[in-house]
């Protein structure tokens, strides 16, 4: 494309073409912004449509009850082995965090490291659970958002 530019014309009056090309660039940026906005909205529509299709196929999921001690923070059931141990939905995110961190109580953890170790991609939910465990006294939070298992208190969630 650059091979087709009329270099002789550009060289004769570069100021004119700089201004013209800058205006084209600004217009392209505005067009790109509009396309990105439309894409975002269409993706939201697709997500809503997919959710509606999922609900039609499998029914509307039950609302999570906050008084249910076996429900997970994200409302998703865990693996079959955990359900067989008496928890209908498996261990909660807090229980999994405590079990992992309790294996090496001297280790300092970042939330992202916990997420990787638990193969749980909901980092914000993990951070919230860990902050709740700090308030409960099960974990200690150090500067720089580093967490450590608190050996001074019993495990609680």
PAGUMI-530718 format. One line per field, with one value per residue: residue number from 1; residue in three letters; x, y, z of N, C-alpha, C in turn. Coordinates in pm, 1 decimal, decimal comma. Last residue first. Example, Ala and Ser with C-alpha at 12.3 -4.5 7.8 and 13.67 -1.06 7.14 Angstrom:
<rs>
seq	(2 / 1)
type	(SER / ALA)
neast	(1285,0 / 1319,0)
nnorth	(-225,0 / -569,0)
nup	(708,0 / 780,0)
caeast	(1367,0 / 1230,0)
canorth	(-106,0 / -450,0)
caup	(714,0 / 780,0)
ceast	(1290,0 / 1320,0)
cnorth	(3,0 / -330,0)
cup	(787,0 / 780,0)
</rs>
This chain:
<rs>
seq	(157 / 156 / 155 / 154 / 153 / 152 / 151 / 150 / 149 / 148 / 147 / 146 / 145 / 144 / 143 / 142 / 141 / 140 / 139 / 138 / 137 / 136 / 135 / 134 / 133 / 132 / 131 / 130 / 129 / 128 / 127 / 126 / 125 / 124 / 123 / 122 / 121 / 120 / 119 / 118 / 117 / 116 / 115 / 114 / 113 / 112 / 111 / 110 / 109 / 108 / 107 / 106 / 105 / 104 / 103 / 102 / 101 / 100 / 99 / 98 / 97 / 96 / 95 / 94 / 93 / 92 / 91 / 90 / 89 / 88 / 87 / 86 / 85 / 84 / 83 / 82 / 81 / 80 / 79 / 78 / 77 / 76 / 75 / 74 / 73 / 72 / 71 / 70 / 69 / 68 / 67 / 66 / 65 / 64 / 63 / 62 / 61 / 60 / 59 / 58 / 57 / 56 / 55 / 54 / 53 / 52 / 51 / 50 / 49 / 48 / 47 / 46 / 45 / 44 / 43 / 42 / 41 / 40 / 39 / 38 / 37 / 36 / 35 / 34 / 33 / 32 / 31 / 30 / 29 / 28 / 27 / 26 / 25 / 24 / 23 / 22 / 21 / 20 / 19 / 18 / 17 / 16 / 15 / 14 / 13 / 12 / 11 / 10 / 9 / 8 / 7 / 6 / 5 / 4 / 3 / 2 / 1)
type	(UNK / UNK / UNK / UNK / UNK / UNK / UNK / UNK / UNK / UNK / UNK / UNK / UNK / UNK / UNK / UNK / UNK / UNK / UNK / UNK / UNK / UNK / UNK / UNK / UNK / UNK / UNK / UNK / UNK / UNK / UNK / UNK / UNK / UNK / UNK / UNK / UNK / UNK / UNK / UNK / UNK / UNK / UNK / UNK / UNK / UNK / UNK / UNK / UNK / UNK / UNK / UNK / UNK / UNK / UNK / UNK / UNK / UNK / UNK / UNK / UNK / UNK / UNK / UNK / UNK / UNK / UNK / UNK / UNK / UNK / UNK / UNK / UNK / UNK / UNK / UNK / UNK / UNK / UNK / UNK / UNK / UNK / UNK / UNK / UNK / UNK / UNK / UNK / UNK / UNK / UNK / UNK / UNK / UNK / UNK / UNK / UNK / UNK / UNK / UNK / UNK / UNK / UNK / UNK / UNK / UNK / UNK / UNK / UNK / UNK / UNK / UNK / UNK / UNK / UNK / UNK / UNK / UNK / UNK / UNK / UNK / UNK / UNK / UNK / UNK / UNK / UNK / UNK / UNK / UNK / UNK / UNK / UNK / UNK / UNK / UNK / UNK / UNK / UNK / UNK / UNK / UNK / UNK / UNK / UNK / UNK / UNK / UNK / UNK / UNK / UNK / UNK / UNK / UNK / UNK / UNK / UNK)
neast	(-1429,4 / -1133,8 / -890,2 / -779,9 / -483,8 / -213,8 / -154,0 / -282,0 / -122,4 / -100,1 / -72,2 / -18,2 / -54,1 / 136,5 / 155,6 / -52,3 / -304,5 / -364,3 / -656,2 / -849,5 / -992,6 / -1197,8 / -1059,4 / -936,5 / -1157,6 / -1225,1 / -1004,0 / -1054,9 / -1289,2 / -1188,2 / -1003,9 / -1179,1 / -1322,1 / -1116,0 / -1050,1 / -1154,6 / -1032,2 / -871,1 / -672,4 / -535,8 / -303,4 / -408,0 / -509,6 / -275,8 / -148,1 / -320,0 / -282,0 / 23,2 / 148,2 / 409,4 / 437,7 / 390,9 / 213,8 / 136,5 / -124,5 / -288,4 / -345,8 / -531,2 / -732,8 / -811,7 / -915,7 / -1124,9 / -1286,2 / -1354,3 / -1504,5 / -1627,9 / -1641,7 / -1959,9 / -2230,0 / -2298,2 / -2071,6 / -2011,3 / -1834,5 / -1947,2 / -1870,9 / -1605,9 / -1635,2 / -1748,1 / -1655,9 / -1899,6 / -2147,0 / -2159,2 / -2181,3 / -1963,2 / -1929,2 / -2126,1 / -2312,0 / -2328,3 / -2483,0 / -2717,9 / -2788,4 / -2802,1 / -2882,1 / -2903,6 / -3179,0 / -3146,4 / -3151,7 / -3403,0 / -3329,6 / -3193,0 / -3290,1 / -3345,6 / -3093,9 / -2952,3 / -3087,2 / -3019,6 / -2741,5 / -2730,2 / -2843,0 / -2649,6 / -2431,5 / -2527,6 / -2540,1 / -2268,5 / -2176,7 / -2300,9 / -2159,4 / -1899,5 / -1944,7 / -2009,2 / -1761,7 / -1594,5 / -1705,5 / -1646,5 / -1365,8 / -1326,3 / -1416,6 / -1223,1 / -996,6 / -1055,9 / -1043,2 / -771,0 / -663,3 / -754,9 / -610,8 / -352,8 / -366,7 / -386,9 / -145,9 / 33,3 / -29,5 / 59,2 / 330,2 / 445,9 / 441,7 / 619,5 / 602,4 / 350,6 / 395,5 / 583,3 / 446,9 / 158,2 / 166,7 / 209,9 / 363,1 / 195,8 / 82,7)
nnorth	(-2127,5 / -2228,4 / -2385,2 / -2196,9 / -1988,0 / -1987,6 / -2014,2 / -1889,4 / -1868,9 / -1554,8 / -1337,4 / -1012,7 / -743,2 / -577,8 / -697,2 / -988,6 / -1138,5 / -1464,1 / -1666,5 / -1693,7 / -1475,7 / -1367,2 / -1191,2 / -1384,3 / -1488,2 / -1268,0 / -1267,2 / -1507,1 / -1442,6 / -1237,6 / -1385,2 / -1559,9 / -1380,1 / -1290,3 / -1523,7 / -1780,7 / -2008,9 / -2257,9 / -2436,0 / -2401,3 / -2282,2 / -2045,5 / -1922,4 / -1888,6 / -1703,4 / -1483,9 / -1411,4 / -1531,7 / -1649,6 / -1785,7 / -2068,0 / -2191,3 / -2399,2 / -2594,1 / -2678,3 / -2459,5 / -2386,0 / -2592,3 / -2559,4 / -2292,6 / -2322,9 / -2503,6 / -2349,7 / -2141,5 / -2279,4 / -2584,4 / -2918,8 / -3023,8 / -3017,3 / -3189,4 / -3357,3 / -3625,8 / -3728,6 / -3706,8 / -3456,5 / -3505,7 / -3661,8 / -3493,0 / -3139,1 / -2879,6 / -2653,9 / -2302,2 / -2074,3 / -1936,1 / -2027,9 / -2328,6 / -2467,5 / -2570,6 / -2417,2 / -2193,9 / -1933,1 / -1820,5 / -2014,0 / -1941,5 / -2043,9 / -2292,8 / -2216,1 / -2309,6 / -2569,4 / -2656,2 / -2513,3 / -2260,0 / -2191,6 / -2178,0 / -1967,6 / -1760,0 / -1755,7 / -1679,8 / -1422,5 / -1296,4 / -1314,1 / -1161,3 / -910,4 / -872,6 / -862,6 / -628,2 / -443,7 / -473,9 / -393,4 / -124,7 / -36,0 / -88,3 / 87,9 / 332,9 / 321,8 / 326,3 / 585,6 / 731,4 / 650,7 / 759,7 / 1029,5 / 1047,1 / 985,6 / 1199,3 / 1401,4 / 1322,6 / 1360,8 / 1643,2 / 1719,4 / 1605,9 / 1739,7 / 2000,0 / 1955,6 / 1874,0 / 1931,8 / 1769,4 / 1515,7 / 1436,4 / 1416,5 / 1208,7 / 991,6 / 872,4 / 528,3 / 263,3 / 156,9 / 123,6 / -118,2)
nup	(5852,7 / 6030,1 / 6212,5 / 6498,1 / 6498,1 / 6448,0 / 6184,9 / 5908,7 / 5598,7 / 5436,4 / 5151,3 / 5027,2 / 4956,7 / 5061,3 / 5399,8 / 5476,9 / 5652,7 / 5761,3 / 5818,1 / 6011,9 / 6097,1 / 5958,2 / 5797,1 / 5634,7 / 5508,2 / 5354,6 / 5185,8 / 5051,0 / 4913,2 / 4748,7 / 4598,0 / 4467,3 / 4313,3 / 4145,7 / 4004,8 / 3887,5 / 3806,0 / 3961,9 / 4033,4 / 4263,2 / 4167,0 / 4056,4 / 4286,5 / 4434,7 / 4271,5 / 4294,3 / 4562,2 / 4702,3 / 5017,4 / 5200,4 / 5416,8 / 5651,1 / 5609,7 / 5383,9 / 5401,5 / 5429,6 / 5170,6 / 5101,7 / 5292,7 / 5242,6 / 4982,4 / 5029,8 / 5197,9 / 5021,4 / 4832,2 / 4981,4 / 4855,4 / 4710,5 / 4709,8 / 4917,6 / 5105,8 / 5131,6 / 4948,5 / 4701,6 / 4625,2 / 4560,4 / 4332,9 / 4139,3 / 4180,2 / 4248,2 / 4111,7 / 4152,6 / 4304,5 / 4384,9 / 4646,2 / 4698,1 / 4966,9 / 5218,2 / 5386,2 / 5301,5 / 5336,7 / 5083,3 / 4805,9 / 4468,5 / 4275,5 / 4022,2 / 3669,8 / 3446,2 / 3206,6 / 2986,6 / 2761,6 / 2859,3 / 2960,4 / 2719,4 / 2597,3 / 2775,2 / 2736,2 / 2467,3 / 2491,3 / 2647,6 / 2469,6 / 2257,4 / 2381,3 / 2428,4 / 2164,6 / 2086,6 / 2245,0 / 2143,0 / 1876,5 / 1918,4 / 2018,5 / 1798,7 / 1611,9 / 1734,4 / 1726,8 / 1449,8 / 1394,8 / 1532,8 / 1388,7 / 1138,6 / 1205,8 / 1265,3 / 1009,9 / 860,1 / 989,7 / 918,0 / 641,8 / 633,2 / 756,2 / 573,2 / 339,9 / 395,8 / 445,3 / 198,3 / -104,0 / -250,2 / -137,2 / -223,9 / -501,7 / -502,5 / -389,7 / -376,1 / -284,3 / -339,1 / -138,9 / 73,7 / 0,0)
caeast	(-1462,6 / -1276,7 / -944,5 / -830,7 / -628,6 / -256,7 / -146,7 / -265,4 / -208,0 / -34,2 / -151,3 / 35,8 / -158,1 / 154,4 / 163,0 / 69,9 / -273,4 / -304,0 / -540,8 / -787,5 / -873,6 / -1233,1 / -1148,0 / -853,7 / -1082,3 / -1319,0 / -1024,1 / -935,9 / -1290,2 / -1295,4 / -957,9 / -1078,2 / -1392,6 / -1182,2 / -953,5 / -1231,8 / -1001,8 / -993,0 / -729,0 / -669,7 / -293,2 / -340,0 / -598,1 / -382,6 / -86,3 / -302,6 / -411,9 / -49,5 / 78,2 / 336,0 / 446,0 / 490,1 / 165,5 / 265,2 / -21,8 / -252,5 / -251,1 / -407,7 / -664,9 / -752,5 / -804,4 / -1015,7 / -1230,3 / -1278,7 / -1379,6 / -1640,8 / -1591,4 / -1816,5 / -2162,2 / -2366,5 / -2103,8 / -2113,8 / -1786,9 / -1956,5 / -2010,6 / -1636,2 / -1569,4 / -1828,6 / -1647,1 / -1763,8 / -2108,3 / -2133,8 / -2302,7 / -2008,7 / -1949,7 / -2001,6 / -2308,3 / -2257,3 / -2339,0 / -2677,5 / -2784,2 / -2687,1 / -2928,1 / -2817,5 / -3106,6 / -3199,3 / -3086,2 / -3343,0 / -3406,9 / -3167,4 / -3248,8 / -3450,9 / -3206,0 / -2910,9 / -3090,2 / -3160,9 / -2797,0 / -2676,6 / -2909,7 / -2786,4 / -2423,2 / -2498,4 / -2663,2 / -2361,5 / -2130,3 / -2342,0 / -2303,6 / -1926,0 / -1899,8 / -2108,9 / -1882,9 / -1570,4 / -1708,3 / -1786,2 / -1435,5 / -1285,5 / -1486,0 / -1365,0 / -1004,8 / -1044,5 / -1170,3 / -871,1 / -634,0 / -799,7 / -757,5 / -390,7 / -353,5 / -491,4 / -274,6 / 38,2 / -61,3 / -79,3 / 242,4 / 423,8 / 374,6 / 598,3 / 727,3 / 376,1 / 298,5 / 619,0 / 555,0 / 218,5 / 152,5 / 117,5 / 424,7 / 281,7 / 0,0)
canorth	(-2058,8 / -2196,1 / -2365,2 / -2318,6 / -2008,0 / -1956,7 / -2134,3 / -1848,9 / -1947,3 / -1666,7 / -1406,3 / -1146,8 / -843,1 / -622,2 / -589,9 / -909,6 / -1063,9 / -1335,5 / -1624,8 / -1815,0 / -1512,4 / -1475,8 / -1135,8 / -1294,8 / -1575,8 / -1312,1 / -1153,6 / -1495,6 / -1552,0 / -1208,3 / -1273,6 / -1614,0 / -1458,7 / -1195,4 / -1463,5 / -1669,0 / -1887,1 / -2178,5 / -2440,0 / -2460,6 / -2408,5 / -2143,8 / -1952,5 / -1975,0 / -1835,0 / -1548,5 / -1463,7 / -1428,4 / -1670,8 / -1662,7 / -2009,1 / -2083,4 / -2280,2 / -2530,7 / -2778,3 / -2532,2 / -2304,0 / -2570,7 / -2688,6 / -2329,2 / -2230,6 / -2543,1 / -2475,6 / -2113,0 / -2216,5 / -2445,3 / -2818,6 / -3030,2 / -2936,7 / -3202,1 / -3221,4 / -3569,6 / -3712,4 / -3836,6 / -3477,2 / -3420,3 / -3717,7 / -3600,1 / -3272,8 / -2925,8 / -2773,6 / -2415,8 / -2150,6 / -1909,8 / -1885,3 / -2257,7 / -2404,0 / -2649,5 / -2424,9 / -2328,6 / -2014,5 / -1787,3 / -1969,6 / -1985,4 / -1934,3 / -2247,8 / -2268,5 / -2197,2 / -2508,6 / -2723,3 / -2652,5 / -2335,2 / -2206,2 / -2273,0 / -2100,7 / -1796,6 / -1786,2 / -1809,6 / -1524,2 / -1309,4 / -1376,9 / -1304,1 / -972,8 / -879,1 / -970,9 / -753,1 / -460,9 / -499,1 / -529,9 / -215,6 / -23,8 / -156,3 / -56,6 / 294,4 / 330,0 / 209,3 / 470,4 / 742,9 / 621,1 / 614,2 / 973,0 / 1076,0 / 900,4 / 1064,2 / 1403,8 / 1325,8 / 1224,8 / 1559,7 / 1759,8 / 1568,5 / 1597,6 / 1976,7 / 2007,1 / 1775,9 / 2006,4 / 1907,7 / 1590,5 / 1454,2 / 1513,9 / 1338,1 / 1054,7 / 967,3 / 667,5 / 334,2 / 170,1 / 241,2 / 0,0)
caup	(5728,0 / 6025,1 / 6078,0 / 6433,7 / 6517,3 / 6584,8 / 6267,2 / 6048,0 / 5686,0 / 5501,6 / 5252,8 / 5048,5 / 4928,6 / 4923,8 / 5300,2 / 5488,9 / 5531,5 / 5793,7 / 5738,9 / 5958,6 / 6171,8 / 6049,6 / 5900,3 / 5716,7 / 5597,3 / 5458,1 / 5275,6 / 5135,4 / 5011,1 / 4844,7 / 4681,3 / 4558,2 / 4414,9 / 4235,3 / 4095,9 / 3941,6 / 3731,4 / 3974,4 / 3898,9 / 4275,6 / 4240,3 / 3971,2 / 4173,7 / 4486,7 / 4293,6 / 4163,8 / 4518,7 / 4629,7 / 4890,3 / 5171,1 / 5282,7 / 5652,1 / 5679,3 / 5414,2 / 5371,8 / 5550,7 / 5245,9 / 5026,2 / 5279,4 / 5371,7 / 5007,9 / 4940,7 / 5247,8 / 5143,5 / 4790,1 / 4937,9 / 4949,9 / 4732,8 / 4607,3 / 4789,4 / 5063,9 / 5217,1 / 5085,6 / 4767,1 / 4662,2 / 4675,3 / 4451,5 / 4198,7 / 4122,9 / 4223,4 / 4185,4 / 4065,4 / 4280,5 / 4248,6 / 4623,5 / 4670,1 / 4835,1 / 5118,6 / 5415,0 / 5265,1 / 5457,4 / 5167,6 / 4937,2 / 4577,8 / 4338,3 / 4150,6 / 3790,6 / 3516,7 / 3313,8 / 3113,9 / 2748,1 / 2790,5 / 3052,9 / 2823,2 / 2535,8 / 2755,8 / 2868,3 / 2508,0 / 2409,6 / 2697,8 / 2601,7 / 2236,7 / 2331,6 / 2541,6 / 2252,0 / 2022,5 / 2263,2 / 2284,5 / 1905,5 / 1861,2 / 2099,4 / 1926,3 / 1585,9 / 1711,8 / 1855,4 / 1527,0 / 1336,8 / 1571,1 / 1531,5 / 1152,1 / 1160,1 / 1368,6 / 1124,3 / 825,3 / 993,4 / 1059,6 / 694,0 / 573,3 / 813,6 / 714,5 / 349,9 / 352,8 / 551,0 / 305,6 / 1,9 / -291,2 / -121,7 / -81,3 / -449,8 / -560,7 / -316,3 / -472,1 / -244,0 / -426,7 / -270,4 / 77,4 / 0,0)
ceast	(-1579,8 / -1303,2 / -1093,4 / -886,2 / -671,1 / -404,6 / -195,9 / -269,1 / -177,9 / -135,1 / -72,0 / -39,3 / -101,7 / 56,0 / 189,4 / 68,0 / -153,8 / -271,4 / -489,4 / -662,6 / -803,5 / -1113,3 / -1187,2 / -937,9 / -986,6 / -1248,9 / -1123,5 / -947,5 / -1171,0 / -1298,9 / -1061,5 / -1028,9 / -1294,8 / -1256,5 / -1020,4 / -1150,0 / -1078,8 / -963,7 / -866,0 / -735,9 / -428,9 / -338,1 / -536,5 / -473,5 / -187,6 / -240,8 / -397,7 / -180,8 / 25,2 / 277,8 / 358,7 / 498,5 / 265,8 / 234,0 / 118,4 / -145,5 / -205,4 / -304,0 / -531,3 / -676,6 / -735,1 / -893,0 / -1112,6 / -1212,8 / -1292,5 / -1504,3 / -1606,6 / -1771,1 / -2011,7 / -2298,2 / -2171,6 / -2149,7 / -1888,6 / -1912,1 / -2028,0 / -1779,7 / -1600,6 / -1766,4 / -1726,1 / -1767,9 / -1964,7 / -2095,5 / -2282,5 / -2131,3 / -2005,4 / -2032,4 / -2177,9 / -2253,3 / -2259,5 / -2526,4 / -2743,0 / -2677,4 / -2808,0 / -2870,6 / -3025,9 / -3114,0 / -3151,2 / -3278,9 / -3330,7 / -3246,5 / -3241,2 / -3416,8 / -3320,4 / -3025,4 / -3051,8 / -3172,4 / -2941,7 / -2730,2 / -2861,7 / -2862,1 / -2563,2 / -2493,1 / -2642,1 / -2492,0 / -2220,7 / -2295,8 / -2352,7 / -2074,7 / -1927,9 / -2072,9 / -1991,3 / -1692,8 / -1686,9 / -1798,2 / -1580,8 / -1354,4 / -1453,4 / -1444,5 / -1149,6 / -1055,0 / -1169,0 / -1006,2 / -736,9 / -777,1 / -813,9 / -541,5 / -385,5 / -484,8 / -386,8 / -95,6 / -52,1 / -117,6 / 96,0 / 330,9 / 344,9 / 535,2 / 709,2 / 499,9 / 324,3 / 525,7 / 592,8 / 328,4 / 221,9 / 102,0 / 339,9 / 349,7 / 87,2)
cnorth	(-1967,4 / -2124,9 / -2338,8 / -2285,3 / -2137,1 / -1983,6 / -2113,2 / -1973,8 / -1909,7 / -1736,4 / -1524,3 / -1209,8 / -984,5 / -730,9 / -646,3 / -797,7 / -974,2 / -1267,7 / -1492,5 / -1785,0 / -1636,7 / -1521,9 / -1241,7 / -1238,2 / -1495,6 / -1404,3 / -1188,5 / -1377,7 / -1541,0 / -1315,7 / -1240,3 / -1505,1 / -1518,3 / -1269,6 / -1367,4 / -1600,3 / -1765,5 / -2041,8 / -2373,1 / -2480,9 / -2479,4 / -2280,3 / -2058,9 / -2017,7 / -1935,3 / -1686,9 / -1538,6 / -1492,3 / -1540,5 / -1678,1 / -1884,2 / -2011,6 / -2165,7 / -2396,3 / -2724,8 / -2637,8 / -2373,8 / -2495,5 / -2672,1 / -2461,0 / -2268,8 / -2453,9 / -2521,0 / -2239,4 / -2187,5 / -2393,3 / -2678,2 / -2923,0 / -2940,5 / -3124,1 / -3230,4 / -3426,3 / -3645,0 / -3828,2 / -3608,9 / -3439,2 / -3635,4 / -3654,8 / -3377,2 / -3069,9 / -2812,6 / -2536,6 / -2272,3 / -1992,4 / -1857,0 / -2112,4 / -2327,7 / -2584,6 / -2499,1 / -2341,7 / -2158,6 / -1872,1 / -1939,9 / -1927,9 / -1988,4 / -2134,2 / -2212,5 / -2250,8 / -2396,3 / -2667,7 / -2724,4 / -2483,7 / -2283,2 / -2298,0 / -2208,2 / -1935,6 / -1830,9 / -1851,5 / -1664,2 / -1418,4 / -1398,2 / -1376,6 / -1122,7 / -945,8 / -985,3 / -872,6 / -592,3 / -525,7 / -565,8 / -359,9 / -119,5 / -150,8 / -134,0 / 143,9 / 284,9 / 207,0 / 342,7 / 624,5 / 629,0 / 572,5 / 820,8 / 1016,7 / 921,7 / 968,4 / 1266,6 / 1327,5 / 1217,8 / 1416,9 / 1670,1 / 1599,8 / 1547,3 / 1831,1 / 1981,0 / 1825,0 / 1911,7 / 1990,3 / 1737,9 / 1539,4 / 1542,6 / 1447,0 / 1191,9 / 1049,4 / 759,5 / 482,0 / 254,7 / 264,4 / 124,7)
cup	(5740,9 / 5896,0 / 6086,3 / 6296,8 / 6450,9 / 6607,0 / 6408,0 / 6135,2 / 5829,7 / 5591,2 / 5308,7 / 5165,4 / 4930,3 / 4883,8 / 5160,3 / 5385,6 / 5560,2 / 5661,9 / 5792,9 / 5876,9 / 6121,2 / 6132,4 / 6003,0 / 5830,0 / 5685,7 / 5558,1 / 5386,6 / 5231,5 / 5105,8 / 4954,1 / 4787,4 / 4652,8 / 4515,6 / 4346,7 / 4193,3 / 4050,3 / 3781,3 / 3912,7 / 3899,0 / 4139,9 / 4250,0 / 4039,5 / 4083,1 / 4371,7 / 4347,8 / 4177,9 / 4386,0 / 4582,7 / 4834,0 / 5030,6 / 5272,6 / 5517,5 / 5682,2 / 5479,1 / 5400,7 / 5528,1 / 5374,0 / 5109,8 / 5206,7 / 5362,8 / 5137,5 / 4962,0 / 5161,5 / 5197,4 / 4913,4 / 4896,5 / 4894,0 / 4829,9 / 4623,4 / 4676,9 / 4927,7 / 5185,0 / 5176,7 / 4912,8 / 4735,8 / 4720,5 / 4575,0 / 4327,2 / 4202,8 / 4175,3 / 4152,8 / 4149,2 / 4193,2 / 4211,1 / 4484,8 / 4642,3 / 4819,0 / 4981,8 / 5308,5 / 5286,6 / 5428,6 / 5293,9 / 5024,2 / 4708,0 / 4454,5 / 4204,2 / 3916,1 / 3644,4 / 3381,2 / 3230,6 / 2882,4 / 2785,0 / 2988,4 / 2921,2 / 2636,3 / 2694,0 / 2856,5 / 2644,2 / 2448,8 / 2622,5 / 2660,4 / 2370,3 / 2314,5 / 2499,9 / 2374,2 / 2105,7 / 2202,1 / 2308,1 / 2050,4 / 1890,0 / 2049,5 / 2016,7 / 1715,6 / 1688,8 / 1840,2 / 1662,7 / 1414,4 / 1517,7 / 1580,5 / 1298,7 / 1173,3 / 1331,4 / 1235,5 / 942,5 / 959,3 / 1075,6 / 843,2 / 630,7 / 762,1 / 779,2 / 494,6 / 375,9 / 519,5 / 415,5 / 119,1 / -179,0 / -156,1 / -58,4 / -301,3 / -509,1 / -370,9 / -403,8 / -345,0 / -390,9 / -364,0 / -57,2 / 0,0)
</rs>
